[in-house]
Each structure stands twice: as C-alpha cells, then as structure tokens.
Amino acid sequence: MRNCKEITQLISEGLDRRLSFWQQVGLRLHLMMCGACAAYRRQVTALNKLISARFGESGPAGPHLLSGEARQRIKAALRDHTH
Ligand SMILES: [Zn+2]
C-alpha cells in the first residue's frame, strides 16, 4: 500500500500529466480510506482550476509555466485569505 507522502506526490503529478492506470487505482483506493489525502486532493484540484482559469488564456501550456515556487506563493496567499 502506498503511503500519504507518495499519494500527495501522485496528486501533484496528476495535475501536470496523466497517471498510469495502476497509479490511478492506487490513488483512488488510498483516497477512499484517507480523509487527509482526499482533502489535500480537493484543495490542489481547486487551486489548479483557479490557476488554469487565471493563466489559461495563454494556451494549454500556460499553467505549466508556473514554477513550484509560484504555486507555493499562491497557495500561501489563498491560505491567508481564508483566515
Ligand atoms: Zn493519505
């Protein structure tokens, strides 16, 4: 069974590229049992949609131009905003 660290990595990877069949199966099985990872997935999926909506005008490659650091900054800004 995969652990939470692997799962959160898979979730991030899944935003940038298609996961293999078995990666998706492992991911889904884990999400059914683990509320923390399910919540994490909801957050990053919502975040990714937001980023795509904001930067997506430049084409399909738009969101991928964002560096990891930029995503972290946006995440931090969202976190501050919700508090
Ligand atoms: Zn987990």
PDB file of the backbone (N, CA, C, O) and the ligand in Angstrom, with CONECT records:
HET     ZN  A 101       1
ATOM      1  N   MET A   1       0.860  -1.216   0.000  1.00  0.00           N
ATOM      2  CA  MET A   1       0.000   0.000   0.000  1.00  0.00           C
ATOM      3  C   MET A   1       0.881   1.246   0.000  1.00  0.00           C
ATOM      4  O   MET A   1       1.925   1.287   0.652  1.00  0.00           O
ATOM      5  N   ARG A   2       0.451   2.235  -0.726  1.00  0.00           N
ATOM      6  CA  ARG A   2       1.209   3.484  -0.808  1.00  0.00           C
ATOM      7  C   ARG A   2       0.986   4.305   0.467  1.00  0.00           C
ATOM      8  O   ARG A   2      -0.070   4.225   1.095  1.00  0.00           O
ATOM      9  N   ASN A   3       1.988   5.087   0.833  1.00  0.00           N
ATOM     10  CA  ASN A   3       1.805   5.947   1.998  1.00  0.00           C
ATOM     11  C   ASN A   3       1.382   7.354   1.561  1.00  0.00           C
ATOM     12  O   ASN A   3       1.365   7.674   0.372  1.00  0.00           O
ATOM     13  N   CYS A   4       1.041   8.187   2.555  1.00  0.00           N
ATOM     14  CA  CYS A   4       0.471   9.502   2.272  1.00  0.00           C
ATOM     15  C   CYS A   4       1.435  10.380   1.466  1.00  0.00           C
ATOM     16  O   CYS A   4       1.006  11.159   0.614  1.00  0.00           O
ATOM     17  N   LYS A   5       2.735  10.249   1.737  1.00  0.00           N
ATOM     18  CA  LYS A   5       3.713  11.080   1.043  1.00  0.00           C
ATOM     19  C   LYS A   5       3.693  10.755  -0.459  1.00  0.00           C
ATOM     20  O   LYS A   5       3.702  11.650  -1.304  1.00  0.00           O
ATOM     21  N   GLU A   6       3.665   9.466  -0.761  1.00  0.00           N
ATOM     22  CA  GLU A   6       3.618   9.049  -2.168  1.00  0.00           C
ATOM     23  C   GLU A   6       2.330   9.528  -2.826  1.00  0.00           C
ATOM     24  O   GLU A   6       2.322   9.963  -3.978  1.00  0.00           O
ATOM     25  N   ILE A   7       1.247   9.438  -2.069  1.00  0.00           N
ATOM     26  CA  ILE A   7      -0.053   9.815  -2.622  1.00  0.00           C
ATOM     27  C   ILE A   7      -0.109  11.306  -2.938  1.00  0.00           C
ATOM     28  O   ILE A   7      -0.600  11.698  -3.997  1.00  0.00           O
ATOM     29  N   THR A   8       0.395  12.145  -2.020  1.00  0.00           N
ATOM     30  CA  THR A   8       0.362  13.586  -2.290  1.00  0.00           C
ATOM     31  C   THR A   8       1.249  13.915  -3.498  1.00  0.00           C
ATOM     32  O   THR A   8       0.954  14.833  -4.264  1.00  0.00           O
ATOM     33  N   GLN A   9       2.337  13.154  -3.656  1.00  0.00           N
ATOM     34  CA  GLN A   9       3.187  13.356  -4.846  1.00  0.00           C
ATOM     35  C   GLN A   9       2.435  12.964  -6.113  1.00  0.00           C
ATOM     36  O   GLN A   9       2.498  13.658  -7.127  1.00  0.00           O
ATOM     37  N   LEU A  10       1.723  11.841  -6.038  1.00  0.00           N
ATOM     38  CA  LEU A  10       0.931  11.387  -7.188  1.00  0.00           C
ATOM     39  C   LEU A  10      -0.127  12.424  -7.555  1.00  0.00           C
ATOM     40  O   LEU A  10      -0.373  12.689  -8.732  1.00  0.00           O
ATOM     41  N   ILE A  11      -0.748  13.005  -6.530  1.00  0.00           N
ATOM     42  CA  ILE A  11      -1.790  14.008  -6.778  1.00  0.00           C
ATOM     43  C   ILE A  11      -1.190  15.196  -7.537  1.00  0.00           C
ATOM     44  O   ILE A  11      -1.770  15.673  -8.512  1.00  0.00           O
ATOM     45  N   SER A  12      -0.025  15.667  -7.081  1.00  0.00           N
ATOM     46  CA  SER A  12       0.623  16.795  -7.761  1.00  0.00           C
ATOM     47  C   SER A  12       1.019  16.411  -9.185  1.00  0.00           C
ATOM     48  O   SER A  12       0.839  17.192 -10.119  1.00  0.00           O
ATOM     49  N   GLU A  13       1.552  15.216  -9.339  1.00  0.00           N
ATOM     50  CA  GLU A  13       1.944  14.751 -10.670  1.00  0.00           C
ATOM     51  C   GLU A  13       0.749  14.684 -11.600  1.00  0.00           C
ATOM     52  O   GLU A  13       0.829  15.031 -12.779  1.00  0.00           O
ATOM     53  N   GLY A  14      -0.374  14.223 -11.033  1.00  0.00           N
ATOM     54  CA  GLY A  14      -1.573  14.054 -11.833  1.00  0.00           C
ATOM     55  C   GLY A  14      -2.092  15.361 -12.413  1.00  0.00           C
ATOM     56  O   GLY A  14      -2.829  15.359 -13.399  1.00  0.00           O
ATOM     57  N   LEU A  15      -1.702  16.494 -11.792  1.00  0.00           N
ATOM     58  CA  LEU A  15      -2.132  17.793 -12.316  1.00  0.00           C
ATOM     59  C   LEU A  15      -1.356  18.137 -13.581  1.00  0.00           C
ATOM     60  O   LEU A  15      -1.863  18.852 -14.446  1.00  0.00           O
ATOM     61  N   ASP A  16      -0.147  17.639 -13.691  1.00  0.00           N
ATOM     62  CA  ASP A  16       0.727  18.017 -14.801  1.00  0.00           C
ATOM     63  C   ASP A  16       0.744  16.990 -15.921  1.00  0.00           C
ATOM     64  O   ASP A  16       0.981  17.333 -17.079  1.00  0.00           O
ATOM     65  N   ARG A  17       0.495  15.742 -15.581  1.00  0.00           N
ATOM     66  CA  ARG A  17       0.497  14.722 -16.620  1.00  0.00           C
ATOM     67  C   ARG A  17      -0.468  13.617 -16.222  1.00  0.00           C
ATOM     68  O   ARG A  17      -0.908  13.536 -15.075  1.00  0.00           O
ATOM     69  N   ARG A  18      -0.789  12.768 -17.195  1.00  0.00           N
ATOM     70  CA  ARG A  18      -1.709  11.666 -16.928  1.00  0.00           C
ATOM     71  C   ARG A  18      -0.992  10.569 -16.160  1.00  0.00           C
ATOM     72  O   ARG A  18       0.119  10.170 -16.508  1.00  0.00           O
ATOM     73  N   LEU A  19      -1.647  10.091 -15.109  1.00  0.00           N
ATOM     74  CA  LEU A  19      -1.063   8.997 -14.333  1.00  0.00           C
ATOM     75  C   LEU A  19      -1.353   7.676 -15.040  1.00  0.00           C
ATOM     76  O   LEU A  19      -2.309   7.565 -15.807  1.00  0.00           O
ATOM     77  N   SER A  20      -0.519   6.684 -14.772  1.00  0.00           N
ATOM     78  CA  SER A  20      -0.751   5.364 -15.335  1.00  0.00           C
ATOM     79  C   SER A  20      -1.995   4.759 -14.685  1.00  0.00           C
ATOM     80  O   SER A  20      -2.447   5.222 -13.638  1.00  0.00           O
ATOM     81  N   PHE A  21      -2.537   3.729 -15.311  1.00  0.00           N
ATOM     82  CA  PHE A  21      -3.734   3.079 -14.781  1.00  0.00           C
ATOM     83  C   PHE A  21      -3.535   2.662 -13.327  1.00  0.00           C
ATOM     84  O   PHE A  21      -4.387   2.919 -12.478  1.00  0.00           O
ATOM     85  N   TRP A  22      -2.400   2.014 -13.046  1.00  0.00           N
ATOM     86  CA  TRP A  22      -2.183   1.490 -11.694  1.00  0.00           C
ATOM     87  C   TRP A  22      -1.927   2.612 -10.698  1.00  0.00           C
ATOM     88  O   TRP A  22      -2.265   2.485  -9.521  1.00  0.00           O
ATOM     89  N   GLN A  23      -1.338   3.703 -11.156  1.00  0.00           N
ATOM     90  CA  GLN A  23      -1.178   4.856 -10.267  1.00  0.00           C
ATOM     91  C   GLN A  23      -2.544   5.421  -9.885  1.00  0.00           C
ATOM     92  O   GLN A  23      -2.777   5.798  -8.736  1.00  0.00           O
ATOM     93  N   GLN A  24      -3.451   5.472 -10.882  1.00  0.00           N
ATOM     94  CA  GLN A  24      -4.796   5.990 -10.598  1.00  0.00           C
ATOM     95  C   GLN A  24      -5.550   5.080  -9.644  1.00  0.00           C
ATOM     96  O   GLN A  24      -6.255   5.545  -8.750  1.00  0.00           O
ATOM     97  N   VAL A  25      -5.392   3.767  -9.846  1.00  0.00           N
ATOM     98  CA  VAL A  25      -6.065   2.806  -8.961  1.00  0.00           C
ATOM     99  C   VAL A  25      -5.556   2.964  -7.538  1.00  0.00           C
ATOM    100  O   VAL A  25      -6.342   3.029  -6.593  1.00  0.00           O
ATOM    101  N   GLY A  26      -4.227   3.025  -7.385  1.00  0.00           N
ATOM    102  CA  GLY A  26      -3.635   3.178  -6.055  1.00  0.00           C
ATOM    103  C   GLY A  26      -4.089   4.458  -5.391  1.00  0.00           C
ATOM    104  O   GLY A  26      -4.378   4.499  -4.195  1.00  0.00           O
ATOM    105  N   LEU A  27      -4.143   5.515  -6.208  1.00  0.00           N
ATOM    106  CA  LEU A  27      -4.571   6.817  -5.716  1.00  0.00           C
ATOM    107  C   LEU A  27      -6.013   6.759  -5.204  1.00  0.00           C
ATOM    108  O   LEU A  27      -6.314   7.218  -4.102  1.00  0.00           O
ATOM    109  N   ARG A  28      -6.896   6.185  -6.024  1.00  0.00           N
ATOM    110  CA  ARG A  28      -8.313   6.147  -5.643  1.00  0.00           C
ATOM    111  C   ARG A  28      -8.554   5.297  -4.409  1.00  0.00           C
ATOM    112  O   ARG A  28      -9.334   5.665  -3.531  1.00  0.00           O
ATOM    113  N   LEU A  29      -7.877   4.154  -4.348  1.00  0.00           N
ATOM    114  CA  LEU A  29      -8.029   3.285  -3.180  1.00  0.00           C
ATOM    115  C   LEU A  29      -7.610   4.033  -1.920  1.00  0.00           C
ATOM    116  O   LEU A  29      -8.287   3.984  -0.893  1.00  0.00           O
ATOM    117  N   HIS A  30      -6.484   4.722  -2.025  1.00  0.00           N
ATOM    118  CA  HIS A  30      -5.989   5.448  -0.858  1.00  0.00           C
ATOM    119  C   HIS A  30      -6.962   6.565  -0.457  1.00  0.00           C
ATOM    120  O   HIS A  30      -7.228   6.767   0.728  1.00  0.00           O
ATOM    121  N   LEU A  31      -7.488   7.284  -1.453  1.00  0.00           N
ATOM    122  CA  LEU A  31      -8.376   8.419  -1.166  1.00  0.00           C
ATOM    123  C   LEU A  31      -9.664   7.967  -0.485  1.00  0.00           C
ATOM    124  O   LEU A  31     -10.266   8.712   0.287  1.00  0.00           O
ATOM    125  N   MET A  32     -10.084   6.711  -0.790  1.00  0.00           N
ATOM    126  CA  MET A  32     -11.304   6.195  -0.154  1.00  0.00           C
ATOM    127  C   MET A  32     -11.096   5.973   1.333  1.00  0.00           C
ATOM    128  O   MET A  32     -12.038   6.043   2.122  1.00  0.00           O
ATOM    129  N   MET A  33      -9.834   5.702   1.713  1.00  0.00           N
ATOM    130  CA  MET A  33      -9.565   5.359   3.107  1.00  0.00           C
ATOM    131  C   MET A  33      -8.964   6.500   3.908  1.00  0.00           C
ATOM    132  O   MET A  33      -8.977   6.480   5.138  1.00  0.00           O
ATOM    133  N   CYS A  34      -8.433   7.505   3.200  1.00  0.00           N
ATOM    134  CA  CYS A  34      -7.650   8.522   3.895  1.00  0.00           C
ATOM    135  C   CYS A  34      -8.259   9.900   3.680  1.00  0.00           C
ATOM    136  O   CYS A  34      -8.159  10.472   2.595  1.00  0.00           O
ATOM    137  N   GLY A  35      -8.886  10.424   4.717  1.00  0.00           N
ATOM    138  CA  GLY A  35      -9.534  11.723   4.624  1.00  0.00           C
ATOM    139  C   GLY A  35      -8.552  12.861   4.396  1.00  0.00           C
ATOM    140  O   GLY A  35      -8.868  13.834   3.712  1.00  0.00           O
ATOM    141  N   ALA A  36      -7.355  12.737   4.975  1.00  0.00           N
ATOM    142  CA  ALA A  36      -6.362  13.800   4.844  1.00  0.00           C
ATOM    143  C   ALA A  36      -5.950  13.977   3.388  1.00  0.00           C
ATOM    144  O   ALA A  36      -5.876  15.102   2.893  1.00  0.00           O
ATOM    145  N   CYS A  37      -5.680  12.865   2.702  1.00  0.00           N
ATOM    146  CA  CYS A  37      -5.262  12.952   1.307  1.00  0.00           C
ATOM    147  C   CYS A  37      -6.428  13.373   0.404  1.00  0.00           C
ATOM    148  O   CYS A  37      -6.232  14.083  -0.582  1.00  0.00           O
ATOM    149  N   ALA A  38      -7.629  12.932   0.749  1.00  0.00           N
ATOM    150  CA  ALA A  38      -8.801  13.329  -0.028  1.00  0.00           C
ATOM    151  C   ALA A  38      -8.994  14.843   0.064  1.00  0.00           C
ATOM    152  O   ALA A  38      -9.311  15.498  -0.929  1.00  0.00           O
ATOM    153  N   ALA A  39      -8.799  15.388   1.265  1.00  0.00           N
ATOM    154  CA  ALA A  39      -8.924  16.836   1.464  1.00  0.00           C
ATOM    155  C   ALA A  39      -7.824  17.564   0.693  1.00  0.00           C
ATOM    156  O   ALA A  39      -8.062  18.600   0.073  1.00  0.00           O
ATOM    157  N   TYR A  40      -6.616  17.000   0.744  1.00  0.00           N
ATOM    158  CA  TYR A  40      -5.488  17.598   0.015  1.00  0.00           C
ATOM    159  C   TYR A  40      -5.797  17.645  -1.476  1.00  0.00           C
ATOM    160  O   TYR A  40      -5.552  18.650  -2.142  1.00  0.00           O
ATOM    161  N   ARG A  41      -6.343  16.532  -1.995  1.00  0.00           N
ATOM    162  CA  ARG A  41      -6.642  16.465  -3.419  1.00  0.00           C
ATOM    163  C   ARG A  41      -7.691  17.517  -3.806  1.00  0.00           C
ATOM    164  O   ARG A  41      -7.569  18.176  -4.838  1.00  0.00           O
ATOM    165  N   ARG A  42      -8.719  17.663  -2.967  1.00  0.00           N
ATOM    166  CA  ARG A  42      -9.744  18.679  -3.239  1.00  0.00           C
ATOM    167  C   ARG A  42      -9.112  20.057  -3.323  1.00  0.00           C
ATOM    168  O   ARG A  42      -9.435  20.845  -4.212  1.00  0.00           O
ATOM    169  N   GLN A  43      -8.203  20.346  -2.387  1.00  0.00           N
ATOM    170  CA  GLN A  43      -7.566  21.663  -2.344  1.00  0.00           C
ATOM    171  C   GLN A  43      -6.732  21.935  -3.591  1.00  0.00           C
ATOM    172  O   GLN A  43      -6.874  22.981  -4.225  1.00  0.00           O
ATOM    173  N   VAL A  44      -5.849  20.973  -3.945  1.00  0.00           N
ATOM    174  CA  VAL A  44      -4.962  21.242  -5.081  1.00  0.00           C
ATOM    175  C   VAL A  44      -5.735  21.250  -6.392  1.00  0.00           C
ATOM    176  O   VAL A  44      -5.367  21.959  -7.328  1.00  0.00           O
ATOM    177  N   THR A  45      -6.819  20.453  -6.464  1.00  0.00           N
ATOM    178  CA  THR A  45      -7.633  20.455  -7.682  1.00  0.00           C
ATOM    179  C   THR A  45      -8.309  21.814  -7.852  1.00  0.00           C
ATOM    180  O   THR A  45      -8.338  22.368  -8.950  1.00  0.00           O
ATOM    181  N   ALA A  46      -8.852  22.344  -6.756  1.00  0.00           N
ATOM    182  CA  ALA A  46      -9.489  23.659  -6.800  1.00  0.00           C
ATOM    183  C   ALA A  46      -8.462  24.722  -7.153  1.00  0.00           C
ATOM    184  O   ALA A  46      -8.729  25.624  -7.947  1.00  0.00           O
ATOM    185  N   LEU A  47      -7.291  24.604  -6.555  1.00  0.00           N
ATOM    186  CA  LEU A  47      -6.208  25.561  -6.801  1.00  0.00           C
ATOM    187  C   LEU A  47      -5.780  25.520  -8.262  1.00  0.00           C
ATOM    188  O   LEU A  47      -5.564  26.553  -8.896  1.00  0.00           O
ATOM    189  N   ASN A  48      -5.665  24.308  -8.776  1.00  0.00           N
ATOM    190  CA  ASN A  48      -5.227  24.152 -10.158  1.00  0.00           C
ATOM    191  C   ASN A  48      -6.234  24.751 -11.133  1.00  0.00           C
ATOM    192  O   ASN A  48      -5.861  25.355 -12.138  1.00  0.00           O
ATOM    193  N   LYS A  49      -7.519  24.576 -10.820  1.00  0.00           N
ATOM    194  CA  LYS A  49      -8.567  25.162 -11.657  1.00  0.00           C
ATOM    195  C   LYS A  49      -8.460  26.670 -11.661  1.00  0.00           C
ATOM    196  O   LYS A  49      -8.589  27.322 -12.697  1.00  0.00           O
ATOM    197  N   LEU A  50      -8.222  27.206 -10.480  1.00  0.00           N
ATOM    198  CA  LEU A  50      -8.080  28.650 -10.308  1.00  0.00           C
ATOM    199  C   LEU A  50      -6.906  29.158 -11.145  1.00  0.00           C
ATOM    200  O   LEU A  50      -7.026  30.159 -11.850  1.00  0.00           O
ATOM    201  N   ILE A  51      -5.786  28.470 -11.063  1.00  0.00           N
ATOM    202  CA  ILE A  51      -4.594  28.869 -11.807  1.00  0.00           C
ATOM    203  C   ILE A  51      -4.846  28.760 -13.306  1.00  0.00           C
ATOM    204  O   ILE A  51      -4.463  29.643 -14.074  1.00  0.00           O
ATOM    205  N   SER A  52      -5.495  27.669 -13.716  1.00  0.00           N
ATOM    206  CA  SER A  52      -5.784  27.482 -15.137  1.00  0.00           C
ATOM    207  C   SER A  52      -6.706  28.579 -15.649  1.00  0.00           C
ATOM    208  O   SER A  52      -6.534  29.088 -16.756  1.00  0.00           O
ATOM    209  N   ALA A  53      -7.701  28.938 -14.815  1.00  0.00           N
ATOM    210  CA  ALA A  53      -8.644  29.969 -15.222  1.00  0.00           C
ATOM    211  C   ALA A  53      -7.938  31.319 -15.336  1.00  0.00           C
ATOM    212  O   ALA A  53      -8.261  32.128 -16.206  1.00  0.00           O
ATOM    213  N   ARG A  54      -6.983  31.546 -14.460  1.00  0.00           N
ATOM    214  CA  ARG A  54      -6.288  32.829 -14.415  1.00  0.00           C
ATOM    215  C   ARG A  54      -5.217  32.934 -15.503  1.00  0.00           C
ATOM    216  O   ARG A  54      -5.052  33.985 -16.123  1.00  0.00           O
ATOM    217  N   PHE A  55      -4.490  31.831 -15.727  1.00  0.00           N
ATOM    218  CA  PHE A  55      -3.351  31.883 -16.633  1.00  0.00           C
ATOM    219  C   PHE A  55      -3.588  31.081 -17.910  1.00  0.00           C
ATOM    220  O   PHE A  55      -2.737  31.045 -18.799  1.00  0.00           O
ATOM    221  N   GLY A  56      -4.762  30.435 -17.991  1.00  0.00           N
ATOM    222  CA  GLY A  56      -5.010  29.508 -19.084  1.00  0.00           C
ATOM    223  C   GLY A  56      -5.164  30.158 -20.448  1.00  0.00           C
ATOM    224  O   GLY A  56      -5.147  29.467 -21.467  1.00  0.00           O
ATOM    225  N   GLU A  57      -5.318  31.507 -20.485  1.00  0.00           N
ATOM    226  CA  GLU A  57      -5.557  32.168 -21.778  1.00  0.00           C
ATOM    227  C   GLU A  57      -4.373  31.982 -22.715  1.00  0.00           C
ATOM    228  O   GLU A  57      -4.526  32.022 -23.936  1.00  0.00           O
ATOM    229  N   SER A  58      -3.193  31.778 -22.140  1.00  0.00           N
ATOM    230  CA  SER A  58      -2.002  31.662 -22.975  1.00  0.00           C
ATOM    231  C   SER A  58      -1.896  30.297 -23.633  1.00  0.00           C
ATOM    232  O   SER A  58      -0.915  30.025 -24.324  1.00  0.00           O
ATOM    233  N   GLY A  59      -2.883  29.433 -23.433  1.00  0.00           N
ATOM    234  CA  GLY A  59      -2.874  28.133 -24.084  1.00  0.00           C
ATOM    235  C   GLY A  59      -2.704  27.001 -23.102  1.00  0.00           C
ATOM    236  O   GLY A  59      -2.557  27.224 -21.901  1.00  0.00           O
ATOM    237  N   PRO A  60      -2.724  25.777 -23.615  1.00  0.00           N
ATOM    238  CA  PRO A  60      -2.655  24.598 -22.741  1.00  0.00           C
ATOM    239  C   PRO A  60      -1.392  24.567 -21.884  1.00  0.00           C
ATOM    240  O   PRO A  60      -1.396  23.995 -20.794  1.00  0.00           O
ATOM    241  N   ALA A  61      -0.311  25.178 -22.370  1.00  0.00           N
ATOM    242  CA  ALA A  61       0.952  25.116 -21.645  1.00  0.00           C
ATOM    243  C   ALA A  61       0.986  26.147 -20.516  1.00  0.00           C
ATOM    244  O   ALA A  61       1.885  26.117 -19.675  1.00  0.00           O
ATOM    245  N   GLY A  62       0.007  27.063 -20.494  1.00  0.00           N
ATOM    246  CA  GLY A  62       0.023  28.157 -19.536  1.00  0.00           C
ATOM    247  C   GLY A  62       0.286  27.764 -18.095  1.00  0.00           C
ATOM    248  O   GLY A  62       1.257  28.236 -17.504  1.00  0.00           O
ATOM    249  N   PRO A  63      -0.558  26.903 -17.504  1.00  0.00           N
ATOM    250  CA  PRO A  63      -0.389  26.566 -16.091  1.00  0.00           C
ATOM    251  C   PRO A  63       0.965  25.930 -15.796  1.00  0.00           C
ATOM    252  O   PRO A  63       1.473  26.041 -14.680  1.00  0.00           O
ATOM    253  N   HIS A  64       1.546  25.269 -16.781  1.00  0.00           N
ATOM    254  CA  HIS A  64       2.805  24.562 -16.540  1.00  0.00           C
ATOM    255  C   HIS A  64       3.988  25.523 -16.470  1.00  0.00           C
ATOM    256  O   HIS A  64       5.074  25.162 -16.017  1.00  0.00           O
ATOM    257  N   LEU A  65       3.755  26.752 -16.926  1.00  0.00           N
ATOM    258  CA  LEU A  65       4.838  27.722 -16.867  1.00  0.00           C
ATOM    259  C   LEU A  65       5.071  28.214 -15.452  1.00  0.00           C
ATOM    260  O   LEU A  65       6.128  28.754 -15.126  1.00  0.00           O
ATOM    261  N   LEU A  66       4.055  28.014 -14.616  1.00  0.00           N
ATOM    262  CA  LEU A  66       4.190  28.419 -13.225  1.00  0.00           C
ATOM    263  C   LEU A  66       5.205  27.529 -12.528  1.00  0.00           C
ATOM    264  O   LEU A  66       5.107  26.304 -12.588  1.00  0.00           O
ATOM    265  N   SER A  67       6.159  28.130 -11.880  1.00  0.00           N
ATOM    266  CA  SER A  67       7.141  27.346 -11.144  1.00  0.00           C
ATOM    267  C   SER A  67       6.515  26.819  -9.862  1.00  0.00           C
ATOM    268  O   SER A  67       5.468  27.299  -9.428  1.00  0.00           O
ATOM    269  N   GLY A  68       7.157  25.841  -9.268  1.00  0.00           N
ATOM    270  CA  GLY A  68       6.687  25.314  -7.992  1.00  0.00           C
ATOM    271  C   GLY A  68       6.629  26.408  -6.941  1.00  0.00           C
ATOM    272  O   GLY A  68       5.744  26.434  -6.086  1.00  0.00           O
ATOM    273  N   GLU A  69       7.596  27.306  -7.028  1.00  0.00           N
ATOM    274  CA  GLU A  69       7.663  28.393  -6.056  1.00  0.00           C
ATOM    275  C   GLU A  69       6.450  29.311  -6.195  1.00  0.00           C
ATOM    276  O   GLU A  69       5.876  29.756  -5.201  1.00  0.00           O
ATOM    277  N   ALA A  70       6.068  29.587  -7.445  1.00  0.00           N
ATOM    278  CA  ALA A  70       4.916  30.451  -7.685  1.00  0.00           C
ATOM    279  C   ALA A  70       3.647  29.795  -7.151  1.00  0.00           C
ATOM    280  O   ALA A  70       2.798  30.461  -6.558  1.00  0.00           O
ATOM    281  N   ARG A  71       3.522  28.481  -7.366  1.00  0.00           N
ATOM    282  CA  ARG A  71       2.351  27.776  -6.848  1.00  0.00           C
ATOM    283  C   ARG A  71       2.305  27.865  -5.330  1.00  0.00           C
ATOM    284  O   ARG A  71       1.243  28.050  -4.737  1.00  0.00           O
ATOM    285  N   GLN A  72       3.489  27.727  -4.701  1.00  0.00           N
ATOM    286  CA  GLN A  72       3.558  27.819  -3.244  1.00  0.00           C
ATOM    287  C   GLN A  72       3.086  29.191  -2.780  1.00  0.00           C
ATOM    288  O   GLN A  72       2.350  29.310  -1.801  1.00  0.00           O
ATOM    289  N   ARG A  73       3.524  30.237  -3.506  1.00  0.00           N
ATOM    290  CA  ARG A  73       3.143  31.604  -3.139  1.00  0.00           C
ATOM    291  C   ARG A  73       1.636  31.772  -3.246  1.00  0.00           C
ATOM    292  O   ARG A  73       1.011  32.376  -2.374  1.00  0.00           O
ATOM    293  N   ILE A  74       1.049  31.238  -4.317  1.00  0.00           N
ATOM    294  CA  ILE A  74      -0.400  31.364  -4.495  1.00  0.00           C
ATOM    295  C   ILE A  74      -1.130  30.610  -3.396  1.00  0.00           C
ATOM    296  O   ILE A  74      -2.120  31.093  -2.847  1.00  0.00           O
ATOM    297  N   LYS A  75      -0.633  29.421  -3.081  1.00  0.00           N
ATOM    298  CA  LYS A  75      -1.225  28.624  -2.013  1.00  0.00           C
ATOM    299  C   LYS A  75      -1.191  29.389  -0.704  1.00  0.00           C
ATOM    300  O   LYS A  75      -2.185  29.433   0.020  1.00  0.00           O
ATOM    301  N   ALA A  76      -0.044  29.997  -0.395  1.00  0.00           N
ATOM    302  CA  ALA A  76       0.116  30.744   0.851  1.00  0.00           C
ATOM    303  C   ALA A  76      -0.843  31.921   0.873  1.00  0.00           C
ATOM    304  O   ALA A  76      -1.435  32.225   1.909  1.00  0.00           O
ATOM    305  N   ALA A  77      -1.001  32.587  -0.270  1.00  0.00           N
ATOM    306  CA  ALA A  77      -1.892  33.733  -0.361  1.00  0.00           C
ATOM    307  C   ALA A  77      -3.337  33.294  -0.125  1.00  0.00           C
ATOM    308  O   ALA A  77      -4.094  33.975   0.565  1.00  0.00           O
ATOM    309  N   LEU A  78      -3.711  32.154  -0.702  1.00  0.00           N
ATOM    310  CA  LEU A  78      -5.069  31.644  -0.521  1.00  0.00           C
ATOM    311  C   LEU A  78      -5.323  31.303   0.944  1.00  0.00           C
ATOM    312  O   LEU A  78      -6.398  31.561   1.485  1.00  0.00           O
ATOM    313  N   ARG A  79      -4.297  30.714   1.571  1.00  0.00           N
ATOM    314  CA  ARG A  79      -4.433  30.308   2.959  1.00  0.00           C
ATOM    315  C   ARG A  79      -4.654  31.543   3.835  1.00  0.00           C
ATOM    316  O   ARG A  79      -5.511  31.543   4.720  1.00  0.00           O
ATOM    317  N   ASP A  80      -3.869  32.598   3.578  1.00  0.00           N
ATOM    318  CA  ASP A  80      -4.021  33.834   4.349  1.00  0.00           C
ATOM    319  C   ASP A  80      -5.409  34.408   4.140  1.00  0.00           C
ATOM    320  O   ASP A  80      -6.044  34.902   5.072  1.00  0.00           O
ATOM    321  N   HIS A  81      -5.865  34.335   2.901  1.00  0.00           N
ATOM    322  CA  HIS A  81      -7.138  34.944   2.540  1.00  0.00           C
ATOM    323  C   HIS A  81      -8.305  34.286   3.274  1.00  0.00           C
ATOM    324  O   HIS A  81      -9.252  34.954   3.690  1.00  0.00           O
ATOM    325  N   THR A  82      -8.219  32.951   3.427  1.00  0.00           N
ATOM    326  CA  THR A  82      -9.335  32.240   4.026  1.00  0.00           C
ATOM    327  C   THR A  82      -9.372  32.397   5.541  1.00  0.00           C
ATOM    328  O   THR A  82     -10.372  32.045   6.167  1.00  0.00           O
ATOM    329  N   HIS A  83      -8.296  32.920   6.151  1.00  0.00           N
ATOM    330  CA  HIS A  83      -8.266  33.030   7.603  1.00  0.00           C
ATOM    331  C   HIS A  83      -8.775  34.381   8.091  1.00  0.00           C
ATOM    332  O   HIS A  83      -8.812  34.627   9.297  1.00  0.00           O
TER     333      HIS A  83
HETATM  334 ZN    ZN A 101      -3.215   9.521   2.934  1.00  0.00          ZN2+
END
